[in-house]
């Protein structure tokens, strides 16, 4: 039987990976929440900020 080796990468709060995980968890929590009526009415289509356009295309 093969032995599995588990390697752990140390993730500190100063690490970019940690920040990325935090942003992703915040995003998924917002997706999971059902919006109320006021939030639906405030949500209007608008153009993407210029800084994230390269990420979209």
N, C-alpha and C positions, 0 to 999 in steps of 0.2 A: 504494500500500500504506500502511495506517495505521501510524503509529509507536506503539509501546506505551511508556507512561511508567511506570516502576517507582518507587514511592514507598516509602520505608522509614521506619517509625516508630521512633525511638530507644527501645529498651527497656533500662532500667538495672535493677540489682538492687534498687533502692529502689522501683521501680514496682510497682503492684498487678498489672499485666498479667504481669509476670515471675513474681510469686508464684503467680498463677493457673496459668501454664504449668507451673511446677514441681510444683504439687499434682496437676495433670492427668497429668503424666508419671509421677509416683509411683503414682498410682491405676492407670494402664494397665499399669505394670510388675507391680503386685500381681495384676492380673487375668490377666496372661500366665503367671504362675507357677503350677504345679500344686501343690496343697496335699498335705502328707504326712498320714498317718493321724492323728497327734496333733492337727494343726491342724483336721482335719475333726471330730474328737470335741469339740474346744473350741468350735467354731463352733455356737452355739445361738441361736435366735431370741430377740430382745428388743425392747422398744419403742424407738422413735426418741427421741433426746434432744429436749427441748422447744424448744431453739434452732433446730433444723432442720425442725420441723413445718411452718412456713409455706412452706418450699421444696418440701415434698412435695405439699402441697395448693395 
